[in-house]
């Protein structure tokens, strides 16, 4: 049993909780995260099979479909991780039912979030980053607490407001961990994984794709664990703050 905290934690405490949740969910998410990773690299594999050739017209549509699928898989992993975090006995059946039936609403919120993030960052970089962190918990509110699209943004802003810097710092530490894992994999296997993101087809090879799958399988449960641990902690902080104001 995982055991949720009933008191807000320090930054170190949230990261410790994230690590505990990561260990508790890694194997339970393994199959789904592996499917996610394999689907994620499909465009690169397609490109590798057709080196130095123009992309076919349906490549864009294939990439779009892949993005839609992996976003759904992410919501599925998020819901399943929360089941583990809350010690729920429900399994993937419930997670599949919920995330599939609500997918169109998740997608609408995600598109809206991406538009705000891109426009905000493009026009005003710092305010854009501030907005992204402020609204980043829209998806947990929708997936876990069944909030509607605009409600989810509102509640995300409520729990992050006053805790923006600690939220940013925890996500930054999580990102640094991901980067370090990425660098270690590059060094250990001597594979230029950065070629994948630079779209350098001449440097891509099948081993690089396999290592990218390994990277995603390792990191996806970690990123979800950090998000959920912060989500729970911020809700506690907001609850304690509201109770103190009422008193």
Residue pairs with C-beta under 8 A, 6 or more apart in sequence:
1 87
2 20
2 21
2 24
2 84
2 85
2 86
2 87
3 87
4 85
4 86
4 87
4 232
5 13
5 17
5 232
5 233
5 236
6 236
7 236
8 233
8 236
8 237
8 240
9 16
9 17
9 233
11 166
11 169
11 170
11 173
13 233
14 170
14 226
14 229
14 230
14 233
15 170
15 173
15 226
15 229
17 229
17 232
17 233
18 174
18 222
18 225
18 226
18 228
18 229
18 230
19 225
21 81
21 84
21 85
21 225
21 228
21 229
22 221
22 222
22 225
24 84
24 85
25 80
25 81
25 84
25 85
25 221
25 224
25 225
26 221
28 80
28 81
28 84
29 77
29 80
29 81
29 220
29 221
29 224
30 217
32 73
32 76
32 77
32 80
33 77
33 216
33 217
33 220
33 221
34 213
34 217
35 73
36 70
36 73
36 74
36 77
36 216
36 220
37 212
37 213
37 214
37 215
37 216
37 217
37 220
38 213
39 66
39 69
39 70
39 73
40 66
40 70
40 212
40 213
40 216
41 196
41 209
41 212
41 213
42 62
42 66
43 59
43 62
43 63
43 66
44 196
44 204
44 209
44 212
45 206
45 209
46 59
46 62
47 55
47 199
47 201
47 204
48 201
48 204
48 205
48 206
48 209
51 201
51 202
52 201
68 107
71 106
71 107
71 110
72 99
72 100
72 103
72 106
74 220
74 224
75 99
75 103
75 106
75 139
75 143
76 92
76 95
76 96
76 99
77 220
77 221
77 224
78 139
78 140
78 143
78 144
78 224
78 227
78 228
79 95
79 98
79 99
79 143
79 144
80 92
80 95
81 221
81 224
81 225
81 228
82 88
82 140
82 143
82 144
82 228
83 90
83 91
83 94
83 95
85 228
85 232
98 143
99 106
99 143
102 142
102 143
102 146
105 142
105 148
105 149
106 139
106 142
106 143
108 149
109 138
109 139
109 142
109 149
109 152
109 153
110 139
112 149
112 153
113 135
113 138
113 139
113 153
116 131
116 132
116 135
117 128
117 131
117 132
119 128
120 127
120 128
120 131
120 132
121 128
121 129
121 132
122 128
129 168
130 164
133 160
133 164
133 167
133 168
133 171
134 156
134 157
134 160
134 161
134 164
135 153
135 156
135 157
135 160
136 156
136 160
136 167
136 171
136 227
137 152
137 155
137 156
137 159
137 160
137 227
137 230
137 231
137 234
138 149
138 152
138 153
138 156
139 152
140 227
140 228
140 231
141 147
141 151
141 152
141 155
141 156
142 148
142 149
142 152
144 231
145 155
147 155
158 238
159 231
159 234
159 235
159 237
159 238
160 167
160 234
162 241
163 234
163 237
167 230
167 234
170 226
170 230
171 226
171 230
174 222
174 223
174 226
177 222
178 219
178 222
178 223
181 215
181 218
181 219
182 193
182 215
185 191
185 193
185 211
185 214
185 215
186 192
186 193
186 194
186 211
189 207
189 211
191 205
191 207
191 208
191 211
192 200
192 203
192 208
193 208
193 211
193 212
193 215
195 203
195 204
195 208
196 204
196 208
196 209
196 212
